[in-house]
């Protein structure tokens, strides 16, 4: 049926657009963009694009945890490592706080 074929084409097009948006957000490592793209994702939760986006969010959360731990422990070498390993938006508040702590540490040594 022609209506079904048109509907299928529209769904495929919508999928392609949303998949590209997710992939782009993950590639740019912009958390707000990843979250926005996931919020509009209305396809399978187990789809590779959605999985990669959730993995990026989890990776960011793990990196934030490492930043917090290094700052709390005042572990300069570790702080240097986790700041250098940070792969997300450098304007992130936690990253900026860690960067300031690292700058203070480096002035002391």
C-alpha positions as CSV (number, residue, x, y, z in Angstrom):
1,X,0.0,0.0,0.0
2,X,1.3,3.4,-1.0
3,X,0.4,5.1,2.3
4,X,2.4,2.5,4.3
5,X,5.4,3.0,2.0
6,X,5.3,6.7,2.5
7,X,4.9,6.4,6.2
8,X,7.9,4.0,6.2
9,X,10.0,6.4,4.2
10,X,9.1,9.2,6.7
11,X,10.1,7.0,9.6
12,X,13.4,6.1,8.0
13,X,14.1,9.7,7.3
14,X,13.3,10.7,10.9
15,X,15.5,7.9,12.2
16,X,18.4,9.1,10.0
17,X,18.0,12.7,11.2
18,X,17.9,11.7,14.8
19,X,20.7,9.2,14.5
20,X,22.9,11.9,12.9
21,X,22.0,14.4,15.7
22,X,23.0,11.8,18.3
23,X,26.2,10.9,16.5
24,X,27.1,14.6,16.1
25,X,26.5,15.4,19.7
26,X,28.6,12.5,20.9
27,X,31.3,13.4,18.4
28,X,31.4,17.0,19.8
29,X,31.2,15.7,23.3
30,X,28.7,18.3,24.2
31,X,26.7,16.9,27.1
32,X,23.7,19.3,26.8
33,X,23.4,18.3,23.1
34,X,23.7,14.6,23.9
35,X,21.0,15.0,26.5
36,X,18.7,16.9,24.2
37,X,19.2,14.4,21.3
38,X,18.5,11.5,23.7
39,X,15.3,13.3,25.0
40,X,13.9,13.3,21.4
41,X,15.1,9.8,20.6
42,X,11.9,7.8,20.0
43,X,13.5,4.7,18.6
44,X,14.9,1.6,20.3
45,X,16.8,2.1,23.6
46,X,19.2,-0.6,22.4
47,X,19.9,1.1,19.1
48,X,23.7,1.6,18.6
49,X,23.3,5.4,18.4
50,X,21.4,5.6,21.7
51,X,23.8,3.2,23.4
52,X,26.8,5.3,22.3
53,X,25.2,8.4,23.6
54,X,24.4,6.9,27.0
55,X,28.0,5.5,27.1
56,X,29.3,9.1,26.5
57,X,27.2,10.4,29.4
58,X,28.5,7.6,31.7
59,X,32.1,8.3,30.6
60,X,31.6,11.9,31.5
61,X,30.1,11.0,34.9
62,X,33.1,8.8,35.6
63,X,35.6,11.5,34.6
64,X,33.8,14.0,36.8
65,X,34.1,11.6,39.7
66,X,37.8,11.3,39.1
67,X,38.1,15.1,39.0
68,X,36.2,15.4,42.3
69,X,38.4,12.6,44.0
70,X,41.6,14.2,42.9
71,X,40.6,17.7,44.1
72,X,39.3,16.3,47.5
73,X,42.5,14.3,48.0
74,X,44.7,17.2,46.9
75,X,46.6,14.8,44.7
76,X,48.4,17.1,42.4
77,X,49.9,14.4,40.0
78,X,46.5,12.6,39.8
79,X,44.7,15.9,39.3
80,X,47.1,16.7,36.4
81,X,46.3,13.4,34.8
82,X,42.5,13.6,35.1
83,X,42.5,17.2,33.9
84,X,44.5,16.1,30.8
85,X,42.2,13.1,30.3
86,X,39.0,15.2,30.3
87,X,37.4,14.8,26.9
88,X,34.2,16.9,27.3
89,X,33.3,20.6,27.2
90,X,36.0,22.6,28.9
91,X,33.5,25.1,30.2
92,X,32.0,22.4,32.5
93,X,31.9,23.8,36.0
94,X,33.5,20.8,37.6
95,X,36.3,20.8,35.1
96,X,36.9,24.5,35.6
97,X,37.1,24.0,39.4
98,X,39.6,21.2,38.9
99,X,41.6,23.3,36.5
100,X,41.8,26.1,39.1
101,X,42.9,23.6,41.7
102,X,45.6,22.3,39.4
103,X,46.8,25.8,38.7
104,X,47.1,26.4,42.5
105,X,49.0,23.2,42.9
106,X,51.4,24.0,40.1
107,X,52.1,27.4,41.7
108,X,53.1,25.6,44.9
109,X,55.6,23.3,43.4
